[in-house]
Amino acid sequence: MALRGDSLKYRGARKKLLETVRKNLDELGITDEGVLEAMMKIPRHVFFDSTFDFKFAYNDTAFKIGAGQTISQPTTVAVQTALLQIKKRDKVLEIGTGSGYQAAVLMEMGAKVYSIERQKLLYDRAQKNLPDLGYRPRLFYGDGFKGLPSFAPFDKVIVTCGAPFIPEALIEQLKPGGIAVIPVGEGATQVMHRLLKKENGELHKQEYGDFSFVPMLKDRAK
Ligand code: SAH
């Protein structure tokens, strides 16, 4: 799946990138072979805005994708996905569809993905690109702070923008036993939080260091 526009050159670059990503996951003690395999299968360059930018696709850096937003750094995608402990058929809510790359990684691992984006341009693009690549998530143009109450509950929730606080609606929409991975903080960096919702509804919180995200903003962009 998802090989349109791929080549030996890009696969070689991807293999090297994933060695770096693996090292970073090892350091955090969260290496997940399934995540690395999924990322090896997906050509990241096709999620870029312009063919002129393809040469940057296999650097371990975030990159602009239009509407002032970025595709997350590969290590960040791998860390968030590994922390979610994805199992086949998990129902996952993503906040911040952006390029659709993170959604593709989740789907490659067998998850059913529901993803919300507040920028119409990016929503429209993902709505076209992901099915072209063979991925069929449910995409929504809306405000991620509200989640998707009519599709809840979810096994997993992933926020791919910097949240000023832990949005209550997202925790409400998480199943007991479910996991939410949310970068929290309003400054230049956010602290990665992994929240496990216990059967009694209590949250067990763990922190996984500093990351840098575009901000989570209220309402749909005009
Ligand atoms: N997961 C994306 C990362 C994109 S960056 C990828 O793989 O490319 C984060 C995205 O979150 C941006 O596109 C931004 O517009 C979006 N965003 C910010 N606040 C949001 C909100 N309240 N609801 C939905 N999307 C939001």
Residues whose N, C-alpha, C, O or C-beta is under 5 A from the ligand:
A	BS01	SAH	Q69 T70 I71 S72 I95 G96 T97 G98 S99 G100 Y101 Q102 I116 E117 R118 Q119 G142 D143 G144 F145 T160 C161 P215 M216 L217 K218
